[in-house]
Structure formats: structure tokens, C-alpha cells
Amino acid sequence: MAVLLFALVVATLVMTPSLLVSGAFITALLVKFVAMTSCSLLGGMICRRFSTFDEDGYVVGSKNEWFRVNYTRKFQHFAAYMIPICFPNPPSISGLIPDLWSNFVTLFCFVILIKPLRQHNLIMLQFISLDRPEDRPHTLKWIVMGNIIPGLTLIVLWRLVFRLSGSNENLCSIFVLITGIGDGLAEPVGIWLGKHKYKTFALCSKRKYTRSLEGSTCVFMSGMIFPLLQYADFETRLQMWICSLLLAPLMTFAEATAPHTMDTPGLFLVGGSVILIVLSLTNE
């Protein structure tokens, strides 16, 4: 993180030095940090209320059949990608460097959960909200290396590609929302309401995972709805309708076949590709 911070500071000094003294930009980063840590603390308090713990403070089970750490873990995923949308940078500040700083703050909120710092009660409270017992001792490594870093990197790259191609970079919010809400709801809906189960292979794996049609429907409906909600960001209604019709099945398939703990980057890759191809083929 120190090397990454140094590189980011140097890049900022070279490309946009005014950012380092911009009160509005620094305030925006602080708001993102507070929002992210608040979500982590909320998830931790929920875990503490409904889970059982060992002598070291780690979750070992649930007090209620309906509760799983998986749900608060999904909540952290949702917060990581939705907070930059809910709390965007000031309108006058945009581009690659601001995007990198925004994502650095998100990544920092996960990295501070490393074991030496978890001796502090507030840090431990945040950590237990994403610490599934079956992921130990790789909890942070899998969520950061397999999900957060690839996901944030793809968002930055897609926004850059959209910007350079002359497309509206706000369209990147579509696949972020589909992933955050659709995929976020898929697991609890599948567990609570899933009556029609099916098994699917994950890409690059021979292991089968159980899904439900009810859970997959959450992703499918999100793929249909969110392009329609962002109709104003498309150049034409035709682009909107094509994206809606393509994203629903393709992102549902991507979610069903994504490698374990790496579903987010897979969904981002598929979603960004579909939208960019549709825009390229239908530009007037």
C-alpha cells in the first residue's frame, strides 16, 4: 500500500497537482472513507448480534438459521462499488487520477483489516462482517486479490475506455448496479426462496456449484431494469433496449459460471464488453 500510495502521489504531482490541495476533492475522499467504514461497522454489529464467536473473537456459527456471514460480506462488496456512485467526485473533478484516488480509499478500507490491526476492537468489528469461516485463513487475500482489486481495476479501465471512445462513462454504473444489487440479492434469495436448484461448473474449475432459478432471476431482472433506468445516458433508445435485452441473459450466465470468490470481476468484464460493443455498433 505504501508503494501504491507513493506512485499515486507522484502521478498526481505530474498530471494534476491541483488535486492535492483541492479541499472539495479531499472532502469527497474523506466522505467515501467514512461511508465505507460505517458500512463495515454496521455489518460487524449485525454479525455480533446474530453470530457465535470463539475465544479470539472470530465467527464460528449463527444464532439464527436465517443468518449467515455471507450476507454481510455481500454488503461490503455492495458498499465498495456503490459508495463511489452514491458519493461521486465534484463535477469539476474527473479523469483517471481522481478515479484512482477514489479506488485507493476503498482498497485502504479493506487493507486496514490485516491481523496486527485487528487487535483493536473497532477493526475487528469491521473484519468479522466479511470473515466467512470457510474462507480462513485466506479471507482478506481472496476478497482483496480475487475481488476488490480486479473489480476496482476494471471499473477504472472501463471508465477510461468509455471516455477515450467518446461514450458516456456513466454507463459503467449499469454493470456495477447489476452486480451490486442483482448478484448481491441472488444468494439470500436463493437460500430463502430457492425451490428450483441447478448445478453449474465454474469457469476454469471442475467443481460444481449449486444455484437456484430464483437467485439467478435477481441478476436477470437487474440486467433488464438498470439499463432502462439510465436511459438518459444512452445516445439512442435503441442502444438502451439492446443493452437491456443482452445484459440480462449474459450477466446471469456470467454470475452462474464465475469462479468462486471472483464473480464481481467476471460480471464487470462481461457487462462492460456488452455495453461498449452495443455502443460501437449502433453509433449514428
N, C-alpha and C positions, 0 to 999 in steps of 0.2 A: 504493500500500500504506500510506503514511503517513496519508493521509486516511481510509482504511478503518479503520486501527488507532485513530485519534483518535475516529472515530464509534463504534467498538465500545467503547472505554473510557468515553466519555460515556454511551452506552446502558446500560452495566453499572453505572456510578455512580448512574444514575437508577432503574434497575429492580431490580438485585440487587447492591448494593455489596459484600456479604459475599464474593462470588466473588473479588474482587481480593486478599483476604487469606486465602483458603482454601488451606491447604497441600496438602490432598488434591486439589483441583481443579488447582492449578498443577503438582503432580506428574504428574497424568494428562495434562496438555498436554505436559509435557516427555517423557513416555514415548512419546506419539504422534510427537513430533518426532524422537526418537532412532530409533524404529521405521521411520519414513518415510525418513530419511536413510540408515539402514542398508540398506534395500531398494534405494535408488538406488545406493549404493556397491557392493552385491553385483551389481546389473545391470551397472554400469560395469566391474567386474572381469571379468565374463563376456564383455562386449564386447571388452575389451582382450585377452583370451586368444584369441578366435576371429575377430577382425577385423583388417583392414589399415587404416593411417592415412596421412594426408598430413602435410606438414611442420608444420602448425598443430595437429595432434592430433585432427583430425576423421576419422570413419569414411569410407572410400572403397569398401570391399568386405569380403568374407568369406574367411577361410582355409579354410572348410569349406562344402560345398554345403548342408548341412542347417541352417546357422545364418544368421539374419537379425536385424538390429536390431529389426525389428518385434516379435520375441518379448520382448525385454527392455523394449520400450516398453509392451507389453501388461501386463508385470509391474508397471510403475509405475502404470498405470491400476488394476490389481487392488489394489495396496497403498494407493492414495489412498482407495479406497472401503471396503476391508476392514479397515484398521487401526482406524478408529473403532468397528467392530463387535467386533473382537478385543480392543481396549483401550477399553472404554466408560468414560464418566464415572462417578464414585462413585454408588451407588444413591440417595443423598440429594440429588444434584445433577442436576436435569433441567430441561428447558424450552428456550425459544427462545434465550436468551443463551448458555447453555453449548454448545448446538449450533453457534451462530455462531462461538464461540471455537475449537471443535474444527475446524471447516472452515477458519478463518483460518490455523491452524497448517499444515494440509495445503496450502493455497494458497501460504503463505510458503515451503514447501519447494520449490515449483516456481519461484517468482519469484526466489529467490536464485541461480538458474542463468543470470541475464542475462549478457550478454557481458563487461562490465567485470570481474565477479567470476569469470568462467571462467578468468582467468589463473592462478588458484590451482589446483593440481593436483587437490585433492580435489573441488572444484566441477566441474572439467572431467570428472573421472571419473564424477560423477553425471550430467552432461549427455549424455555420449556414449551412455548407456544408453537414451535416448529420441530421439536425433537421427537420424532416417532421412534418408539423403542426398536422397531425392526431396522432402522437406519443406522443405529450405533455400531461402531464409533465413527461413522462417516457422515453424520448428519450435516454438518456445515460444508464439508467438501462436496457432497452431492448437490446440495441446494445452491451453493455458490458457483462451483465449477460446471455443474451439469445443467443449471437452470438460469440463475441470475446473470452471470457474466455472458453466456451465449445470448440470452434474451435481450439484455440491455445493448449488447454489441449489435445485434440485428436491428433493433429499433433505430440506433444511431445511423447505421449503414442505409437502412431503408429510407429514413428521412433525408439523408444526403442524396441518395439516388433519385428520389422523387423531386427534390429541389433542383438537382442538375438537369433533370429531364423536362423541367418546366411544369411538372404536375403539382397538385396541391398536397403538401406534406401532411396536412391534417387528416388525409385519408388513411394514414398509418394508424390512427386511433381505431379504425374499424376492426382490424385483426387483434389489436390489444384488448378491445372490449369483448370480442367474441371469445378470446382466450380467458380473460379475467372472469367474466360472468358466465359464459356458456360452459367452459371447462371447469370453472370453479363450482358450479352447481351440479355438474354431472355426477360426481362421486356421492355427495349426500343424497341426491335424488335417487341414484341407483341403489343405494343401500336401503333407504327408507321405503321407496315406492317401486323399486325394480322387480317386476314379476317375470319379465321376459329376458332371460340371460343368454348370452352368447360368448364364445371364446374366440380370441384372435391372437395371432402371433405379433409380437413387437418387431419392428424392423431391426435387422442385424442380431436377432436372437431367436433361439428355438423354443423359448419359454412362452407358454400361452397365458394370457391374462383374461380374467372374466369381466365382461362389460354387460350393460343392460340397455335395452332399446329405450327405456325411459330416460336413462342418463345421457345416452347419445342424442336423444331428442333435444336436450338442453343446448347442446352445441349446434345442432341443425337449426333450431329456431333462432338462435343468436346470429347465425350466419345469414339467415333470411332478413332479420329485423334491423340490425345495426347499419348495413348499407343504406336502407331506406331512411333511417333517422338522420343520416348525414347526406341527404340528397343535395343540400346546398353546396357541398364541397365538390360535387361532380360537375363536369362541363356540360354533360347532357343527361337526360333521364334514361337514355338507352344504356349508358355506362352503368348507371345505378342498378337497373334491373338485371343486367347481365352479371354484375358482381354479386348481387343477391342470389341469383339462381345458381351460380357456380360455387360461391364460398360455402353455402350451406352443406352440400354433399362432400366437397373436397376437404373442408376443415373437419367435418365429422369423421371422415376416413382417416385423416391425419391424427386426430386425437385417439382413435381406436387402435392405431398401429404404432404410435410413438414409443420409443424406448423408455423403459422405466426411469422416472425422475427427469426425463428430458422432453416432456411433451410440449412445454412452452416454446422453446426454440424451434421445434418442428412445426408448430402451428404458425408461428411468426413467419417462418420461411415460406410455407405454403400460402398463407394469406397475402403477404407482400407480393409474391410472384404473380398470383392470380390478378390482383388489382392492377399491378403495373402492366401486365400483358393486355388486359382489357383496355386500359387507357391508351396503350400504344397502338392497338388495332382499331380503335374507334375514334381516334382524334380526327377532328374535322379539318 
